[in-house]
Amino acid sequence: MESEKIKQLYTKHMRSMMDSCYCYGGIGRDTHNFSQYILKYKEHLGEELFDKVYKEEEERLSHFEVVHGTYTDGDGLSYNSLKPKEDAG
């Protein structure tokens, strides 16, 4: 039971990390973001669950666009955000 809760937590964290990576450089398997930030979740989730979560999140994120510079903090750092794509029809 505890193992399942841990996997759920890692799954939630992986989805959140993928959201961030999508905003800042992308989530493609050939990107720095993938190798540096996303791939580490494979160790905790196992290959099958990792691939399932990755594909689900990749599909979900394909319906969003990145909006650059949506917020600037007191130090002058600019942040991006996700916005649902408008239907093309």
Residue, then its C-alpha position, 0 to 999 in steps of 0.5 A: m500500500e505504501s509503495e502505491k502511495i509513493k508511486q502516486l506521489y512520483t507520478k504527480h511530481m513527474r506531471s508537474m515537472m513536465d508542465s514546467c519543462y514544457c514552458y521552458g524548452g520542451i519535453g521531447r525525449d531528445t531534449h536537455n529537459f528530458s534527460q536532466y529533469i524528466l528521465k529520473y522519474k523512470e527509476h521510481l515509477g518503472e519503465e511501463l508506468f513512466d512511459k504511460v504517464y509521459k504519453e498521457e502528459e505529452e498528449r494533454l500538453s499538446h492542447f496548450e501553448v506557452v505564454h512567455g513573460t506572464y510574470t516578472d518577479g522583484d528580481g526581474l526574472s520573467y516566468n512563462s505559463l500555459k494557456p489552453k489552445e483556442d480551437a481552430g474551428 
